[in-house]
């Protein structure tokens, strides 16, 4: 069975794709036939600005906010109003175990239970 292991590794080495994406059997290609002259700092900055403008105006890079419906806004409004109302409701329960600590630490939460009826 050990010989099957060697055969598998040999097959994998022969058929494995090159992870770098470079074909080692391909001949070297020169980028340009003329030797490149060194660019000045101003030319490099100008090229960078042009590339930045292209990237900013590219339609692929523009991310727009998705339009939200009224339903999601109503849910958030209900959550943001419901939590404080619920806390005040719990604080105003007629049980002494709840009212005493609230009366000592945050008495303004008990104002709704002290209001007079009209």
Secondary structure, DSSP 8 states (H G I E B T S, - for coil): -HHHHHHHHHHHHHH---TT---TTS----S-SS------HHHHHHHHHHHHHHHHH-TTT--------HHHHHHHHHHHHHHHHHHHHHHT-S-HHHHHHHHHH-GGGGHHHH----
